[in-house]
Amino acid sequence: MAARAIASGTIAFGLVSIPCKVFPSASPSDAIRFNNLHKECGSRVKNQHYCPKHDAVVIRDDLIKGYEFAKGQYVTFEPDELKAVAEQSSGGIDITEFVPIDQIDPIYYAKAYYLGPDVGAGRAYHLLAEALRRSGLVALAKYAAHGKQHLVLLRAIKEGLVMQQLHYPKEIRPIEDVDIEASDVKESELQLAMQLVQQGTSKTFRPSEYYDEVRDRVEALIAKKVEGEDIRQTSADAPRTQVIDLMSALKASLGGESDAGQDVGQHPGQEVVPDKAQGDG
């Protein structure tokens, strides 16, 4: 089924304008969801807005928007005031600079969208995409939509362009907020860890080999439940044995036959071939 555009935009590439359409790159709506039902009759219940001060349900027409500027203190906004506060959604995707993609930490990545050329914009669209491929760069741009201004990254893939929404720096929490216990790394343990990494290394990422195993299991259980079967578990899987000693855990992960002094790039059981002496023909 053909993808449906969710927005329109115009890429500003120097003095070149490239009308485009924005398409979702993922389908999170396909996730399995369970609804809340009334236990007595099985009807789906509705969410309501409740005012604790008046101990009453508030209808939508009695709701207004407010911003908490201090603890428990709000300034309220009327609909026309909210329009004045919101960013004007021009749809413009204004490129500000080009940078190597490895200069952007993936922690800034948010949602990704496909960009497709609008009618008559194919030539300019493919020109920008090929320029990004040849240069090995990505474009940083500002994108105003849905009342907000977004920082986005445009990158070229084989088939076209992807617009990657980025978080602003203020939205990223520093890792210093995480309590990380300090510890020294022992060289012998590091050698084994490096062998374990080498043993599990692949040259390419093969996304087709990964799938949502939990979703498949849940769908199978739901199908059984629909057929009237009892899906309650009778026994839990045995927990994995906990290995307290780190060195023992590393050796066990490598099959228990690894030597801490073995070459880091060598797989277990692989013969070590000495380098040729300098000057050999």
Contacts in CASP RR format, 6 or more apart in sequence:
PFRMAT RR
TARGET T0000
AUTHOR 0000-0000-0000
METHOD contacts of the structure
MODEL  1
MAARAIASGTIAFGLVSIPCKVFPSASPSDAIRFNNLHKECGSRVKNQHY
CPKHDAVVIRDDLIKGYEFAKGQYVTFEPDELKAVAEQSSGGIDITEFVP
IDQIDPIYYAKAYYLGPDVGAGRAYHLLAEALRRSGLVALAKYAAHGKQH
LVLLRAIKEGLVMQQLHYPKEIRPIEDVDIEASDVKESELQLAMQLVQQG
TSKTFRPSEYYDEVRDRVEALIAKKVEGEDIRQTSADAPRTQVIDLMSAL
KASLGGESDAGQDVGQHPGQEVVPDKAQGDG
3 23 0 8 1.000
3 24 0 8 1.000
3 114 0 8 1.000
4 23 0 8 1.000
5 21 0 8 1.000
5 22 0 8 1.000
5 23 0 8 1.000
6 22 0 8 1.000
6 23 0 8 1.000
6 24 0 8 1.000
6 113 0 8 1.000
7 21 0 8 1.000
7 22 0 8 1.000
7 91 0 8 1.000
7 145 0 8 1.000
8 19 0 8 1.000
8 20 0 8 1.000
8 21 0 8 1.000
8 22 0 8 1.000
8 91 0 8 1.000
8 118 0 8 1.000
9 19 0 8 1.000
9 20 0 8 1.000
9 21 0 8 1.000
9 22 0 8 1.000
9 91 0 8 1.000
9 92 0 8 1.000
9 93 0 8 1.000
9 118 0 8 1.000
10 17 0 8 1.000
10 18 0 8 1.000
10 19 0 8 1.000
10 20 0 8 1.000
10 91 0 8 1.000
10 92 0 8 1.000
10 93 0 8 1.000
11 17 0 8 1.000
11 18 0 8 1.000
11 20 0 8 1.000
11 92 0 8 1.000
11 93 0 8 1.000
11 95 0 8 1.000
11 115 0 8 1.000
11 125 0 8 1.000
11 128 0 8 1.000
11 141 0 8 1.000
11 154 0 8 1.000
12 92 0 8 1.000
12 93 0 8 1.000
12 94 0 8 1.000
12 95 0 8 1.000
12 141 0 8 1.000
13 95 0 8 1.000
13 124 0 8 1.000
13 128 0 8 1.000
13 139 0 8 1.000
14 95 0 8 1.000
16 124 0 8 1.000
16 127 0 8 1.000
16 128 0 8 1.000
17 124 0 8 1.000
18 117 0 8 1.000
18 121 0 8 1.000
18 122 0 8 1.000
18 124 0 8 1.000
18 125 0 8 1.000
18 128 0 8 1.000
19 117 0 8 1.000
19 118 0 8 1.000
19 119 0 8 1.000
19 120 0 8 1.000
19 121 0 8 1.000
20 93 0 8 1.000
20 115 0 8 1.000
20 116 0 8 1.000
20 117 0 8 1.000
20 118 0 8 1.000
20 121 0 8 1.000
20 125 0 8 1.000
20 161 0 8 1.000
21 115 0 8 1.000
21 116 0 8 1.000
21 117 0 8 1.000
21 118 0 8 1.000
22 113 0 8 1.000
22 114 0 8 1.000
22 115 0 8 1.000
22 116 0 8 1.000
22 163 0 8 1.000
23 113 0 8 1.000
23 114 0 8 1.000
23 115 0 8 1.000
23 116 0 8 1.000
24 113 0 8 1.000
24 114 0 8 1.000
25 111 0 8 1.000
25 112 0 8 1.000
25 113 0 8 1.000
25 114 0 8 1.000
25 162 0 8 1.000
26 111 0 8 1.000
26 112 0 8 1.000
31 215 0 8 1.000
32 215 0 8 1.000
32 218 0 8 1.000
32 219 0 8 1.000
32 222 0 8 1.000
35 44 0 8 1.000
36 44 0 8 1.000
36 45 0 8 1.000
37 43 0 8 1.000
37 44 0 8 1.000
37 45 0 8 1.000
38 44 0 8 1.000
38 45 0 8 1.000
48 57 0 8 1.000
48 58 0 8 1.000
49 57 0 8 1.000
49 58 0 8 1.000
49 59 0 8 1.000
49 60 0 8 1.000
49 63 0 8 1.000
50 56 0 8 1.000
50 57 0 8 1.000
50 58 0 8 1.000
51 57 0 8 1.000
51 58 0 8 1.000
64 76 0 8 1.000
64 77 0 8 1.000
64 78 0 8 1.000
65 76 0 8 1.000
65 77 0 8 1.000
65 82 0 8 1.000
66 74 0 8 1.000
66 75 0 8 1.000
66 76 0 8 1.000
66 77 0 8 1.000
67 74 0 8 1.000
67 75 0 8 1.000
67 77 0 8 1.000
68 74 0 8 1.000
69 75 0 8 1.000
77 85 0 8 1.000
86 147 0 8 1.000
86 148 0 8 1.000
87 144 0 8 1.000
87 147 0 8 1.000
87 148 0 8 1.000
87 149 0 8 1.000
88 144 0 8 1.000
88 147 0 8 1.000
89 144 0 8 1.000
89 145 0 8 1.000
89 146 0 8 1.000
89 147 0 8 1.000
90 144 0 8 1.000
91 143 0 8 1.000
91 144 0 8 1.000
91 145 0 8 1.000
92 142 0 8 1.000
92 143 0 8 1.000
92 144 0 8 1.000
93 141 0 8 1.000
93 142 0 8 1.000
93 143 0 8 1.000
93 152 0 8 1.000
93 154 0 8 1.000
93 163 0 8 1.000
94 141 0 8 1.000
94 142 0 8 1.000
94 143 0 8 1.000
95 139 0 8 1.000
95 140 0 8 1.000
95 141 0 8 1.000
95 154 0 8 1.000
96 140 0 8 1.000
96 141 0 8 1.000
96 142 0 8 1.000
97 139 0 8 1.000
97 140 0 8 1.000
98 132 0 8 1.000
98 135 0 8 1.000
98 137 0 8 1.000
98 138 0 8 1.000
98 139 0 8 1.000
98 140 0 8 1.000
99 137 0 8 1.000
99 138 0 8 1.000
99 140 0 8 1.000
100 136 0 8 1.000
100 137 0 8 1.000
100 138 0 8 1.000
101 136 0 8 1.000
101 137 0 8 1.000
101 138 0 8 1.000
101 153 0 8 1.000
101 155 0 8 1.000
104 138 0 8 1.000
104 153 0 8 1.000
104 166 0 8 1.000
107 167 0 8 1.000
107 172 0 8 1.000
108 166 0 8 1.000
108 167 0 8 1.000
108 172 0 8 1.000
109 164 0 8 1.000
109 165 0 8 1.000
109 166 0 8 1.000
109 167 0 8 1.000
110 164 0 8 1.000
110 165 0 8 1.000
110 166 0 8 1.000
110 167 0 8 1.000
111 164 0 8 1.000
111 165 0 8 1.000
112 162 0 8 1.000
112 163 0 8 1.000
112 164 0 8 1.000
112 165 0 8 1.000
113 162 0 8 1.000
113 163 0 8 1.000
113 164 0 8 1.000
113 165 0 8 1.000
114 160 0 8 1.000
114 161 0 8 1.000
114 162 0 8 1.000
114 163 0 8 1.000
115 125 0 8 1.000
115 154 0 8 1.000
115 160 0 8 1.000
115 161 0 8 1.000
115 162 0 8 1.000
115 163 0 8 1.000
116 125 0 8 1.000
116 160 0 8 1.000
116 161 0 8 1.000
117 124 0 8 1.000
117 125 0 8 1.000
117 126 0 8 1.000
125 160 0 8 1.000
125 161 0 8 1.000
126 160 0 8 1.000
128 139 0 8 1.000
128 154 0 8 1.000
128 156 0 8 1.000
128 161 0 8 1.000
129 156 0 8 1.000
129 160 0 8 1.000
129 161 0 8 1.000
130 156 0 8 1.000
132 138 0 8 1.000
132 139 0 8 1.000
132 154 0 8 1.000
132 155 0 8 1.000
132 156 0 8 1.000
132 161 0 8 1.000
133 156 0 8 1.000
138 153 0 8 1.000
138 154 0 8 1.000
138 155 0 8 1.000
138 156 0 8 1.000
139 153 0 8 1.000
139 154 0 8 1.000
139 155 0 8 1.000
140 151 0 8 1.000
140 152 0 8 1.000
140 153 0 8 1.000
140 154 0 8 1.000
141 151 0 8 1.000
141 152 0 8 1.000
141 153 0 8 1.000
141 154 0 8 1.000
142 149 0 8 1.000
142 150 0 8 1.000
142 151 0 8 1.000
142 152 0 8 1.000
143 149 0 8 1.000
143 150 0 8 1.000
143 151 0 8 1.000
143 152 0 8 1.000
143 163 0 8 1.000
143 165 0 8 1.000
144 150 0 8 1.000
150 165 0 8 1.000
150 166 0 8 1.000
151 165 0 8 1.000
151 166 0 8 1.000
151 167 0 8 1.000
151 168 0 8 1.000
152 163 0 8 1.000
152 164 0 8 1.000
152 165 0 8 1.000
152 166 0 8 1.000
153 163 0 8 1.000
153 164 0 8 1.000
153 166 0 8 1.000
154 161 0 8 1.000
154 162 0 8 1.000
154 163 0 8 1.000
154 164 0 8 1.000
155 161 0 8 1.000
155 162 0 8 1.000
155 164 0 8 1.000
156 162 0 8 1.000
188 247 0 8 1.000
188 260 0 8 1.000
188 261 0 8 1.000
189 246 0 8 1.000
189 247 0 8 1.000
189 250 0 8 1.000
189 260 0 8 1.000
191 260 0 8 1.000
191 261 0 8 1.000
191 262 0 8 1.000
191 264 0 8 1.000
192 247 0 8 1.000
192 250 0 8 1.000
192 251 0 8 1.000
192 254 0 8 1.000
192 258 0 8 1.000
192 260 0 8 1.000
193 250 0 8 1.000
194 264 0 8 1.000
194 265 0 8 1.000
195 254 0 8 1.000
195 258 0 8 1.000
195 262 0 8 1.000
195 264 0 8 1.000
195 265 0 8 1.000
195 266 0 8 1.000
195 267 0 8 1.000
195 268 0 8 1.000
196 250 0 8 1.000
196 253 0 8 1.000
196 254 0 8 1.000
198 264 0 8 1.000
198 265 0 8 1.000
198 266 0 8 1.000
198 267 0 8 1.000
199 254 0 8 1.000
199 267 0 8 1.000
199 268 0 8 1.000
221 231 0 8 1.000
224 231 0 8 1.000
225 231 0 8 1.000
243 249 0 8 1.000
243 252 0 8 1.000
247 260 0 8 1.000
250 258 0 8 1.000
251 257 0 8 1.000
251 258 0 8 1.000
254 268 0 8 1.000
255 268 0 8 1.000
257 268 0 8 1.000
257 269 0 8 1.000
258 268 0 8 1.000
262 268 0 8 1.000
263 272 0 8 1.000
266 272 0 8 1.000
END
